[in-house]
Structures are given as structure tokens and as C-alpha cells.
């Protein structure tokens, strides 16, 4: 069932964004030689020809959070179902035990609905980002004063990305880290750590005093990376997208530079 919903969600995603042939072979970029590492991974500034790869990479990474989010929210739902089961058993003993298998089926259906709901929330979040800052990445990050985006390139393919953004909504001395994503096929190569270090170096050199970010509790590898870098949590609330996701924390972190 999970593979069915994943396939359905990906069809919706593909139909929702406009794809175009990659212009990479016509796009010349000057790599940051100081950021080269083993495995020929290059961390370099974003170029316009990276747009489609970055959008697809971000969407892929966000879809992968559906299962971890389900694992965090399902136990709470099952606890409520278990408490209610005591009442259902009492009713079944008084009237008919046929009620018990019906209740099990009902719990299974509600679990499936929860899974669908999580996928729909992922879809809405991805769609929102693709139509906001990731719609015109150059305008949002490269042309915006105090903002920037980098990509990780391996063998001519974009396998990672991260951006820092400063808008009028931020304090003058604060910048926000966004869109940290690494391809599933190239993880454990230290790419995320290098992208994070690049964003921290830029933020310090630009004169920012603090860098902030927001993430969900389902992103455990990213949270571990941020904590290792010195980030500390300053806010934690139930996920604001839906009351059904109240067991999924939405955390905000900060690092003084």
C-alpha cells in the first residue's frame, strides 16, 4: 500500500511541475577548487542550469520523509486505539464478538488514512516550496543581497544543495538556512557536512551574528549534523500543518556565529 501511495504522489508531482531538457552541457561553471574532495565531489555556487535538478532533488528528499513521519505519528494513534479497544471489548462481550474484527478493520482503515494524510501534507509542502523560493532560485538566493545557494556536484550531476536566505522578515543580523538536501544515492560521503560548512563560512564572512533553521523531528540525520555543528534548539511545537501530526515535532535551531 505504501508503494501505491508513493507512486500516486510522484505522478501528482510530475504532473504539477514543468520539466525541460537539462541545459547542463551548454552551461559553463567555475568550480570552487578549494571545496573539492575525495570522490570528485565539488561544492560550487548555484547556476541557472541547475534549476531542474535542484527542484527534483528537493522533492525527492522531501518524499523520503513520509515514512519516518509515519513512524513518529502512528504510535500515538495506536495508543488511542488501544484505549478505545478496552471499551470495544466490553461492548462486544455484552452484544456480539463480531464487533472486534470490525474494530480491527476500522483501525487499519484509519491508519491507512493517516498515511495518505502524511503524503498529502508532503505534497502540499513540496508544491509550496517549488512555487515560492525554488520557482526562481537565482532570484531568491543569488540575486538577493545577503543570500546564497550552493550545490554539490558529482560526475556532472547535482547531488546536494543548500541555501541561506535573508529577507525583510529576518533581523538584520540573522540569516536562515534552507533546503538542505543530499541525494539518497550519495549519502555518507560527507556532502551535507561540506554544504553546511560552506553556508556557515559565508554567513560569518557576510557579518551575520546568528543562523537559524527549522526542521521536523523526522529528519534525524540532519538534526544530528546540526547538533554536531553547534546548533541548539530554541523552539519546539507540534507540527503546525495538521492536528493529526501533533506527535511530529517542528523544531527551530540557532547557532551564534
HELIX and SHEET records of a PDB file:
HELIX    1   1 UNK A    2  UNK A   16  1                                  15    
HELIX    2   2 UNK A   24  UNK A   26  5                                   3    
HELIX    3   3 UNK A   33  UNK A   35  5                                   3    
HELIX    4   4 UNK A   38  UNK A   40  5                                   3    
HELIX    5   5 UNK A   48  UNK A   50  5                                   3    
HELIX    6   6 UNK A   51  UNK A   63  1                                  13    
HELIX    7   7 UNK A   65  UNK A   94  1                                  30    
HELIX    8   8 UNK A   98  UNK A  130  1                                  33    
HELIX    9   9 UNK A  137  UNK A  137  1                                   1    
HELIX   10  10 UNK A  138  UNK A  142  3                                   5    
HELIX   11  11 UNK A  184  UNK A  186  5                                   3    
HELIX   12  12 UNK A  191  UNK A  206  1                                  16    
HELIX   13  13 UNK A  220  UNK A  228  1                                   9    
HELIX   14  14 UNK A  243  UNK A  245  5                                   3    
SHEET    1   A 7 UNK A  41  UNK A  45  0                                        
SHEET    2   A 7 UNK A 148  UNK A 154 -1                                        
SHEET    3   A 7 UNK A 157  UNK A 165 -1                                        
SHEET    4   A 7 UNK A 174  UNK A 182 -1                                        
SHEET    5   A 7 UNK A 210  UNK A 216  1                                        
SHEET    6   A 7 UNK A 249  UNK A 256 -1                                        
SHEET    7   A 7 UNK A 232  UNK A 238 -1                                        
END                                                                             
